[in-house]
Amino acid sequence: MPESSLYFCGNMDQFQISLICIYTASLLYITVFSLLQLNLLKAYRKQKKDKKILSPLKEGDIHPKVTIQLPIYNELYVIDRLLDNITKLDYPKDKMEIQVLDDSTDATAEHARHKVEEYRKLGFDIHHIHRVDRTGFKAGALKEGTKVCSGEFIAIFDADFLPEPDFLKRSLPYFDNPEIGVVQTRWEHINENYSLLTKLQAFQLNVHFTVEQAGRCAAGHFLQFNGTAGIWRKTAIDDAGGWQIDTLTEDLDLSYRAQLKGWKIQYVEDIVCPAELPAEIYGLKSQQFRWMKGGAENSRKLLPVILKSDLPFSTKFHAFMHLVSSGIFLMIFWVALISVPVLFSMDDMGLKATFLGFCLLGTLSVMSVFYEANNMMCWKEKHVKHRFLRFLYLFPTFMAISMGFSFHNSIAVLEGYSGKKSAFIRTPKFNLTTLKDRILNNGYLVQKITTKTWIEAFICLYFVFAIAMGIYIEYYSFLLFHILLMFGFGMNFYYSVRHLDFK
């Protein structure tokens, strides 16, 4: 063999070995990240045994003044439902101020103004605050409302949230502890069974609002106010520096700044607040993009402060992993993308994939957390057999769809880390709660397929090729992984076409 050919083969072998090592290290990172969830699961199970539920405020108790802030933007389909619900809260009218923080640019503004006037005539202390511009988006609206509010406490509800009448009376007793700056409650889902998309969203959010939030709270780690369905002590907002407009997740930002000032967040799993999940994929994508990019922006902003602080190492470590969590999608997409050349490299070198078996630990960890959150907590009213079969169906589907979102979410994370600024793209609400409701012919639907969506379709075909080649060369170790990726990206593209408004 010519010397040049030997040199090429040697370099090729070195490249293949390097690629396999990088792939293994990336999988190891994902596995460690997944195993950390078990720590939260342990704390969650412990707090379930030791949990103390405070009694709600009674008629003779002191009822502090509460301001209810309702940040809205073009919510024509849900504004009536929102205001009708909020005015049904069981709380003294003279102790309750309602601010409709309206940044709308469509007919919502005029409609909200009339609705507010109706309730003012009924004796409610309710105000319609309409901004001409959207400076700072939701954070800017909250900041303006907080400047003129009169409440000692501030409850915040997004347009799609419908708190129960006793929400305030059940939540406020937790502020008897003067260290508590925020009380966050659990989200429930009024349209969970509307479609596969809503079922999968509920499946994931159930984990966050049980194991993750309650686990962090019980273990003494930093956690977050989720932007809605919670109450702030006004002095905590002021002490932490108020609402700031330099990230897309102003709730996470203020949560961490408040905790750095010594305030605590009390998560109360037993108080629930129903809400409407995004029913079409473009709303879900805009929500995911905002959450992922905002998480990356906050890690860039807050991690230097946290790492330089005198917080305990454990608190710093868990805060670090929490703030960089959106970056896991970068790693997932990277692992997916290079799995095809790794497949050929391992086959060429005669390597079996058994040494990658450690990643099953991560999968089992995630499965345990999802099982606990859904089967043991949020689906308790269903028959055991039904719960188990539902889990077997939803878990692999969720894994596939999550991987299908990895390209979209990776772009969001990269923009966040790089400091690129973008507008706050709201998640439209359509008042879809039953299977009879229809999403088409709706003024807030997207009307064209984006370039990113076409790229996702191409990525789907990339994994079709990977499946075909794996079968052709009879190397089956990556087959299931590539099938899930093909399905995830394929379903992403399918819903992107199905939920277009072609009028």
Secondary structure, 3 states (H helix, E strand, C coil): CCHHHHHHHHHHHHHHHHHHHHHHHHHHHHHHHHHHHHHHHHHHHHHHHHCCCCCCCCCCCCCCCEEEEEEECCCCCCHHHHHHHHCCCCCCHHHEEEEEEECCCCCHHHHHHHHHHHHHHCCCEEEEEECCCCCCHHHHHHHHHHHHCCCCEEEECCCCECCCCCHHHHHHHHHHCCCEEEEEEEEEECCCCCCHHHHHHHHHHHHHHHHHHHHHHHHCCCCCCCCCCEEEEHHHHHHCCCCCCCCCCHHHHHHHHHHHCCCEEEEEEEEEEEECCCCCHHHHHHHHHHHHHHHHHHHHHHHHHHHHCCCCHHHHHHHHHHHCHHHHHHHHHHHHHHHHHHHHHHHHHCCCHHHHCCHHHHHHHHHHHHHHHHHHHHCCCCCHHHHHHHHHHHHHHHHHHHHHCHHHHHHHHHHHHHCCCCCCCCCCCCCCCCCCCCCCCCCCCCCCCCHHHHHHHHHHHHHHHHHHHHHHCCCCCCHHHHHHHHHHHHHHHHHHHHCCCCC
